[in-house]
Amino acid sequence: MAYKFEFFTKDIQYQGHNVQTYALGSGQTTVFSFPSFPHSGLMYMWFLNHYDLSKIRFITFDLPGWIGHSDNFFEQQPFKMPTLINLAKTILRDYQIKEFNLIGYSFGGALALMLNQALPKETKKIVLVSSVINGQLNQNDAIVRFINLLSKLRRIKGVGYLFAKYVQRRFNYYKQELVKLGAPVNELSLYEGMLKGISGNTLIDSITTLFNNDWSQFLTGLEQKEVMIVNSKDESPLFRKQAEYLRKHLQNERSLFFHGSHEDFVLKPKSEIVKQVVRFLH
């Protein structure tokens, strides 16, 4: 496969800080896209290689402190989800987007629900991929216990730095796998370079916030929306339990399943799965 990485970048200002945004595709239908933890919104560039985006356009961004080039204003203020929703609204205004569809992947699922509730008339369709909606369901899970331990250790000097190094090393595994699939080394190295600016402390604060809150209140209002729930049959019980919870509370959803790890939906996407998601969003 001849991989292509064509995207438009735009810097916007949010409360005096620079935020890096991206536009992928050239279509009339806009999809506002929240990435999965701890990735740049540029992770959706893999979609370009599995579906013709001439009829649809993905708008996304780098969350402050995560992988990417946005200023990390969470170094001066506490990490709060509503702050990211206000940032998303600023991006939509800057791009002059009047209506849009939403995709929220993993961490981004809760953000997608919150943005839908903030802008119910502007939001049309929603895709939730392996999303975490009720962190209270998984308090006994080993991953959540580890996250909460990290949160307690966060104030110790060097813990955030070590967690950032862990994230950087984890990407090396996926880089090797993507190279085997034919992805160009130069482009992967560019993305790898974006990892250098991540904040381990912000990452810890982000994931701790997600898994220690119940975002179910933001499911209200989805009854009249077209919703697709996507998850892997092979991912950890934590994410499968979250998907079951969503399906139980949303009677009007469409379900789509894939095989692979939690990260494989974007980093190693299957063409037919991506096509079905994009067709739904269009």
C-alpha positions in Angstrom: 0.0 0.0 0.0 1.2 3.5 -0.9 0.5 5.4 2.3 -0.5 9.0 2.0 -0.4 11.7 4.7 -2.1 14.8 3.4 -3.5 17.2 6.0 -4.0 20.9 6.6 -2.7 22.4 9.8 -4.0 25.6 11.5 -2.9 27.3 14.7 -5.7 28.9 16.8 -5.5 30.9 20.0 -7.3 29.9 23.2 -7.0 32.2 26.1 -3.6 33.3 24.9 -2.3 29.8 24.2 -1.5 28.2 20.8 -3.5 25.1 19.9 -2.6 23.0 16.9 -5.5 21.8 14.8 -5.8 19.6 11.7 -8.2 19.1 8.8 -8.1 15.7 7.0 -10.1 15.2 3.9 -11.9 17.7 1.7 -15.6 16.9 1.8 -18.6 19.0 2.8 -19.6 16.9 5.8 -17.5 17.8 8.9 -16.6 15.3 11.6 -15.2 16.8 14.8 -12.8 14.1 16.1 -11.6 13.6 19.7 -8.5 11.3 19.8 -7.7 8.5 22.2 -5.4 8.9 25.1 -2.6 10.1 24.8 -2.5 10.7 21.1 -2.5 13.7 18.8 -5.6 14.2 16.8 -3.3 13.5 13.8 -3.8 9.8 14.7 -6.8 10.0 12.4 -4.5 10.4 9.4 -4.5 6.6 9.1 -8.1 7.0 7.8 -6.7 8.6 4.7 -5.2 5.3 3.7 -8.3 3.2 4.1 -11.1 5.4 2.7 -11.5 8.2 0.1 -12.2 11.3 2.2 -13.3 13.4 -0.8 -16.8 13.6 0.6 -16.0 14.1 4.3 -13.6 16.2 6.4 -12.2 15.4 9.8 -11.4 18.3 12.1 -9.2 17.5 15.1 -6.5 18.9 17.4 -3.7 18.2 19.8 -5.0 18.2 23.4 -2.7 20.3 25.7 -0.1 18.1 27.4 -0.7 15.1 25.1 1.2 14.1 22.0 1.4 17.1 19.7 2.2 20.8 19.4 -0.4 22.6 21.4 0.7 24.7 24.4 0.1 22.9 27.6 -1.9 25.4 29.6 -2.7 22.7 32.2 0.7 23.5 33.6 -0.8 26.6 35.1 -4.3 25.4 35.9 -6.0 22.1 37.0 -7.0 19.6 34.3 -10.7 19.8 33.8 -12.8 18.2 31.1 -15.1 21.3 30.6 -12.0 23.2 29.7 -11.5 20.9 26.7 -15.1 21.3 25.7 -14.7 25.1 25.7 -11.6 24.6 23.6 -13.5 22.4 21.2 -16.2 25.1 20.8 -13.5 27.7 20.1 -12.0 25.5 17.3 -15.5 24.9 15.8 -16.1 28.7 15.7 -12.7 29.4 14.2 -13.4 26.9 11.4 -16.9 28.5 11.0 -18.6 25.1 11.4 -22.3 25.3 11.9 -23.1 21.6 12.1 -21.0 18.5 12.4 -20.9 14.8 13.3 -18.7 13.5 16.2 -16.3 10.7 16.8 -14.8 10.0 20.2 -12.3 7.3 20.6 -11.5 5.8 24.0 -10.9 8.9 26.2 -12.5 11.0 23.5 -15.9 9.2 24.0 -16.7 11.1 27.2 -15.6 14.4 25.5 -17.9 13.7 22.5 -20.9 13.2 24.8 -20.1 16.4 26.7 -19.8 18.4 23.4 -23.0 16.9 22.1 -24.8 18.1 25.3 -23.2 21.5 25.0 -24.1 21.9 21.3 -27.1 19.6 20.8 -28.5 21.4 17.7 -25.2 21.5 15.9 -24.3 17.8 16.6 -25.9 15.3 14.2 -24.4 11.8 14.4 -22.0 10.3 17.0 -19.5 7.4 16.8 -18.2 6.1 20.2 -15.1 3.8 19.8 -14.0 1.8 22.8 -15.1 4.7 25.0 -15.0 5.0 28.8 -18.3 6.5 30.0 -18.6 5.3 33.6 -15.2 5.0 35.3 -16.9 3.7 38.5 -17.6 0.4 36.7 -13.9 -0.5 36.7 -12.5 0.5 40.0 -11.2 -3.0 40.7 -9.6 -3.4 37.4 -5.8 -3.6 37.5 -5.4 -0.8 35.0 -7.5 1.6 37.1 -5.7 0.6 40.3 -2.4 1.4 38.5 -3.7 4.7 37.3 -4.8 5.7 40.8 -1.4 4.6 42.2 0.2 6.9 39.7 -2.0 9.7 40.8 -0.9 9.3 44.4 2.7 9.2 43.3 2.4 12.2 40.9 3.7 14.7 43.4 7.0 12.8 43.7 9.6 14.4 41.5 10.4 12.3 38.4 7.2 10.2 38.4 5.6 12.3 35.6 8.8 12.2 33.6 9.0 8.4 33.9 5.4 8.0 32.8 6.1 10.2 29.7 9.1 8.0 28.9 6.8 4.9 29.2 4.4 6.4 26.6 7.2 7.2 24.3 8.6 3.7 24.5 5.1 2.2 23.9 4.9 4.1 20.6 8.1 2.4 19.5 6.3 -0.9 19.5 3.5 0.4 17.2 6.1 2.1 15.0 7.8 -1.2 14.3 4.4 -2.9 13.6 3.4 -0.1 11.2 6.7 -0.3 9.4 6.0 -4.0 8.8 2.7 -3.0 7.3 4.4 -0.6 4.9 3.9 2.7 6.6 6.8 5.2 5.6 9.5 5.6 8.3 9.8 9.3 7.7 6.2 10.1 8.5 6.2 7.8 11.5 9.4 9.6 12.7 7.6 12.9 12.5 4.8 11.6 14.7 7.3 10.1 17.0 9.0 13.5 17.3 5.7 14.9 18.6 6.0 12.7 21.7 8.9 14.8 22.9 6.7 17.6 24.2 4.2 15.5 26.3 3.7 16.2 29.9 3.7 13.1 32.1 1.8 14.9 34.9 -0.9 16.1 32.5 -1.3 12.6 31.2 -1.7 11.2 34.7 -4.2 13.9 35.6 -6.1 13.3 32.4 -6.5 9.5 32.8 -7.2 9.8 36.5 -10.0 12.2 35.9 -11.5 9.9 33.2 -11.5 6.7 35.3 -12.7 8.3 38.6 -15.9 9.9 37.3 -19.2 8.8 35.9 -20.0 10.6 32.7 -23.4 8.9 32.2 -25.3 12.1 32.8 -24.1 13.2 29.3 -26.0 10.3 27.7 -29.1 12.3 28.1 -30.3 13.7 24.8 -28.9 11.0 22.6 -32.3 9.3 22.1 -33.0 11.4 19.0 -29.5 11.1 17.6 -27.9 8.4 15.3 -25.3 6.7 17.4 -22.8 4.0 16.5 -20.9 2.0 19.2 -17.7 0.4 18.0 -15.4 -1.8 20.0 -13.1 -4.8 19.7 -14.1 -8.3 20.8 -10.5 -8.9 21.8 -9.7 -5.9 23.9 -9.6 -5.9 27.7 -12.7 -6.6 29.8 -12.5 -3.0 31.0 -13.4 -1.7 27.6 -15.8 -4.5 26.7 -17.7 -3.7 29.9 -17.9 0.0 29.0 -19.3 -0.9 25.6 -22.0 -3.2 27.1 -22.9 -0.4 29.5 -23.4 2.0 26.6 -25.5 -0.5 24.6 -27.7 -1.1 27.6 -28.4 2.7 28.0 -28.8 3.5 24.3 -31.6 1.6 22.6 -31.2 3.3 19.2 -27.5 2.6 18.6 -25.9 0.7 15.8 -23.1 -1.7 16.8 -19.9 -2.5 15.0 -17.2 -4.9 16.2 -13.6 -5.4 15.1 -10.8 -7.7 16.2 -7.5 -6.5 17.7 -6.2 -4.5 20.6 -7.7 -1.3 22.0 -5.3 0.8 19.9 -5.7 -1.1 16.6 -8.8 0.7 15.5 -6.7 3.6 14.3 -3.1 2.5 14.4 -3.8 -0.7 12.5 -7.2 -0.1 11.0 -9.0 -2.6 9.0 -10.3 -1.1 5.7 -13.9 -2.5 5.9 -14.3 -1.3 9.5 -13.1 2.2 8.8 -15.3 2.3 5.7 -18.4 1.5 7.7 -17.6 4.2 10.3 -16.9 6.8 7.6 -20.1 5.9 5.7 -22.1 6.2 8.9 -20.5 9.6 9.6 -21.2 10.9 6.1 
